[in-house]
Amino acid sequence: MKLRAVATAIGVAASVVLIAGSPAHAQAGPKQRYDHKDPYKAGCASTSRVVETAKLKSPMREEWGTVSLMWSRKCQTNWIKVKTSAKVTGTINLYTQDRRSDSFSFKKGNRGVHWGDMLWANDMCAWGSVTVQQNGGRGGQYATGSTGMDAACN
């Protein structure tokens, strides 16, 4: 009898843990199901619009392109898109107010149009930055641009 009571108590405790854990996991899933996914492959880009833009500039203040913070109404996600030279490589970073982030590195090509993966950001601030370089960044051949946290959160 004592053995059966212990087994039952363990079984009940395990059930409580599973039941308590399930709703929290299910709740987070739908909101962030597009996190770290390509907006074009996921079908989110079809309802997108530009929220904010910034220039990519070298240390010598030369313009190398445009950085855009994108928003998808359908998926409630943001991502960063950059238009620059097809001869550069770079890194796209996206940040959200709740401290999530995504980083995406791109290679030369694609006619200089590149984008990072998405993060769910409904009713919160999101912003991003891009760093590009040509010839390995030697001799000041790099540029940066950011949509900026201040502008996105005001």
C-alpha positions in Angstrom: 0.0 0.0 0.0 2.8 2.4 0.9 4.5 1.7 -2.5 1.3 2.3 -4.4 0.8 5.7 -2.6 4.3 6.8 -3.5 3.8 5.8 -7.2 0.5 7.7 -7.3 2.0 10.8 -5.8 4.8 10.8 -8.3 2.3 10.3 -11.1 0.2 13.2 -9.9 3.2 15.5 -9.6 4.4 14.6 -13.1 0.9 15.4 -14.5 0.8 18.7 -12.7 4.2 19.7 -14.1 3.1 18.8 -17.7 -0.2 20.6 -17.4 1.4 23.7 -15.9 4.1 23.7 -18.5 1.9 23.3 -21.5 -0.1 26.5 -21.6 3.0 28.7 -21.2 4.7 27.0 -24.1 1.6 27.1 -26.3 1.1 30.8 -25.5 4.6 31.8 -26.6 4.6 29.7 -29.7 2.1 31.6 -32.0 3.4 35.0 -31.2 7.0 34.2 -32.0 6.5 31.4 -34.7 8.1 33.7 -37.3 11.2 34.5 -35.3 14.5 33.9 -37.1 12.6 33.1 -40.4 13.0 34.6 -43.9 10.1 37.1 -44.4 9.8 36.2 -48.1 9.8 32.4 -47.6 7.3 32.7 -44.8 4.9 34.9 -46.8 5.2 37.9 -44.5 6.8 40.2 -47.0 3.6 40.4 -49.1 2.0 42.7 -46.5 5.1 44.6 -45.6 5.8 48.3 -45.5 8.8 50.5 -44.6 8.7 51.9 -41.1 11.9 53.8 -41.1 15.0 54.3 -43.3 18.6 55.3 -42.7 21.7 55.8 -44.9 24.6 53.5 -44.9 27.7 55.8 -44.6 31.4 55.2 -44.6 33.8 56.9 -42.2 34.4 59.5 -44.9 30.6 60.2 -44.9 30.1 58.6 -48.4 26.7 57.0 -48.9 26.8 53.3 -49.6 23.1 52.5 -49.6 19.9 52.4 -47.5 18.9 50.5 -44.4 15.1 49.9 -44.0 13.2 48.7 -41.0 10.3 46.6 -42.4 7.0 45.7 -40.8 4.6 42.9 -41.8 0.9 43.5 -40.8 0.0 39.9 -41.5 2.8 38.3 -39.4 3.3 41.2 -36.9 7.0 41.0 -37.4 9.9 43.3 -38.2 13.1 42.7 -40.2 15.9 44.8 -41.7 16.4 45.2 -45.5 19.5 46.8 -47.0 20.1 48.1 -50.5 23.8 48.6 -51.3 26.5 47.6 -53.8 26.5 44.0 -55.0 30.3 44.0 -54.2 30.0 44.1 -50.4 29.5 41.6 -47.7 27.8 42.5 -44.4 25.9 41.8 -41.3 22.3 42.7 -40.5 21.2 43.1 -36.8 17.6 43.4 -35.5 16.7 44.2 -31.9 13.3 44.3 -30.1 12.3 46.1 -26.9 12.0 42.9 -25.0 15.7 42.2 -25.6 15.4 39.6 -28.4 17.8 39.9 -31.4 18.7 38.4 -34.7 21.9 38.6 -36.7 22.3 37.7 -40.3 25.5 37.7 -42.4 25.3 38.1 -46.2 27.7 37.6 -49.1 28.3 39.6 -52.2 25.7 39.5 -54.9 21.9 39.5 -55.1 22.1 42.9 -56.9 23.0 44.4 -53.5 19.6 43.8 -52.0 19.7 41.8 -48.7 17.4 41.2 -45.7 17.7 39.6 -42.3 15.3 37.2 -40.6 12.2 38.4 -38.7 11.3 38.9 -35.0 7.8 39.2 -33.7 7.4 42.8 -32.4 3.7 43.7 -32.1 3.2 46.7 -29.9 6.9 47.2 -29.1 9.9 49.0 -30.4 12.2 47.4 -32.9 15.3 48.7 -34.6 18.3 47.5 -36.5 21.7 48.1 -37.9 23.8 47.0 -40.9 27.6 46.9 -41.4 29.0 46.3 -44.8 32.5 46.0 -46.1 34.4 45.8 -49.4 37.8 44.2 -49.9 37.8 42.9 -46.3 37.2 46.4 -44.9 40.8 47.5 -45.5 41.6 51.1 -45.9 38.3 52.3 -44.5 36.2 50.4 -47.1 33.3 49.8 -44.8 30.0 51.5 -43.9 27.4 51.4 -41.2 23.8 52.4 -40.9 21.1 52.1 -38.2 17.4 52.8 -37.9 18.2 53.8 -34.3 16.4 52.9 -31.1 15.4 56.5 -30.3 13.5 57.1 -33.5 11.8 53.6 -33.4 10.7 54.0 -29.8 9.3 57.5 -29.8 
